[in-house]
Amino acid sequence: MSDEGRDAHSGFLVGGGQAVRLPKALRVEGTEVLIRRRGRSIVIEPLSEKGWGDFWDRLVALAEPVKRWKTEKTDSRKQL
Protein backbone atom coordinates (compact mmCIF):
# COMPACT_ATOMS: atom_id res chain seq x y z
CA MET A 1 0.00 0.00 0.00
CA SER A 2 1.28 3.44 -0.89
CA ASP A 3 1.82 6.19 1.71
CA GLU A 4 0.59 8.80 -0.79
CA GLY A 5 -1.97 11.07 0.87
CA ARG A 6 -1.13 9.65 4.29
CA ASP A 7 -0.93 12.18 7.10
CA ALA A 8 -1.49 12.31 10.88
CA HIS A 9 -4.51 14.27 12.10
CA SER A 10 -6.16 14.67 15.47
CA GLY A 11 -9.76 13.82 16.10
CA PHE A 12 -12.35 15.75 18.08
CA LEU A 13 -15.68 15.00 19.77
CA VAL A 14 -18.97 16.09 18.21
CA GLY A 15 -22.23 15.24 19.96
CA GLY A 16 -21.60 11.73 21.29
CA GLY A 17 -19.35 10.76 18.38
CA GLN A 18 -15.81 11.21 17.18
CA ALA A 19 -14.83 13.17 14.08
CA VAL A 20 -11.71 13.63 11.97
CA ARG A 21 -11.30 16.43 9.46
CA LEU A 22 -9.99 15.07 6.16
CA PRO A 23 -7.45 17.14 4.24
CA LYS A 24 -8.33 18.19 0.68
CA ALA A 25 -6.05 15.51 -0.77
CA LEU A 26 -8.17 12.79 0.86
CA ARG A 27 -11.67 14.11 0.17
CA VAL A 28 -14.24 11.65 -1.13
CA GLU A 29 -16.94 12.30 -3.72
CA GLY A 30 -20.55 12.61 -2.63
CA THR A 31 -22.07 13.32 0.75
CA GLU A 32 -22.25 9.79 2.20
CA VAL A 33 -19.48 7.35 3.05
CA LEU A 34 -19.22 3.72 4.09
CA ILE A 35 -17.09 3.23 7.21
CA ARG A 36 -15.85 -0.16 8.44
CA ARG A 37 -13.03 -1.67 10.44
CA ARG A 38 -10.38 -3.86 8.84
CA GLY A 39 -8.17 -5.10 11.65
CA ARG A 40 -6.88 -2.00 13.44
CA SER A 41 -7.57 0.21 10.42
CA ILE A 42 -10.70 2.19 9.69
CA VAL A 43 -11.67 2.26 6.01
CA ILE A 44 -13.69 5.21 4.69
CA GLU A 45 -14.97 5.05 1.11
CA PRO A 46 -17.65 6.81 -0.94
CA LEU A 47 -21.07 5.17 -0.76
CA SER A 48 -21.98 4.09 -4.26
CA GLU A 49 -25.68 3.93 -5.09
CA LYS A 50 -25.14 1.43 -7.86
CA GLY A 51 -22.85 -1.45 -8.55
CA TRP A 52 -21.33 -4.11 -6.35
CA GLY A 53 -19.25 -1.62 -4.35
CA ASP A 54 -17.10 -3.43 -1.80
CA PHE A 55 -18.82 -6.82 -2.18
CA TRP A 56 -15.62 -8.72 -3.02
CA ASP A 57 -13.65 -7.05 -0.21
CA ARG A 58 -16.29 -8.10 2.31
CA LEU A 59 -16.50 -11.61 0.85
CA VAL A 60 -12.73 -12.14 1.11
CA ALA A 61 -12.80 -10.91 4.71
CA LEU A 62 -15.10 -13.70 5.95
CA ALA A 63 -13.79 -15.14 9.22
CA GLU A 64 -14.62 -18.74 8.29
CA PRO A 65 -15.01 -20.57 5.02
CA VAL A 66 -18.55 -20.80 3.69
CA LYS A 67 -20.10 -24.08 4.85
CA ARG A 68 -21.44 -26.37 2.16
CA TRP A 69 -24.18 -28.92 2.56
CA LYS A 70 -23.12 -32.52 2.16
CA THR A 71 -24.54 -34.14 -0.92
CA GLU A 72 -25.00 -37.82 -1.57
CA LYS A 73 -24.09 -39.44 -4.83
CA THR A 74 -26.93 -41.13 -6.64
CA ASP A 75 -26.70 -43.80 -9.29
CA SER A 76 -29.59 -42.49 -11.30
CA ARG A 77 -32.03 -39.63 -11.43
CA LYS A 78 -35.76 -39.84 -11.64
CA GLN A 79 -37.37 -38.94 -14.94
CA LEU A 80 -39.57 -35.86 -14.93
Phi, psi and omega in degrees: 000138181280151176269007181298131179078009182267131184203150178272134178221152178265150178264171178212160182268138178223119183062236175255008185249182180243142181229153175225129178276124180273136176291161182306323182295340182248011180299149177249155179284152177085184183248353180237145179230157174258127182239131178210161177267143172225095187067233177272353183271155173244123183257127178241124179218154181300142177275118181266132180280344180224160179093181184273351176052237184261024183309310184292325176297317180290325180294317180294331185276009179300138183291324182233156175297152177291129182281138179249146176285142176288139177242150179256140176285142176239150180281326180212163178248151179285143176287146177280000000 
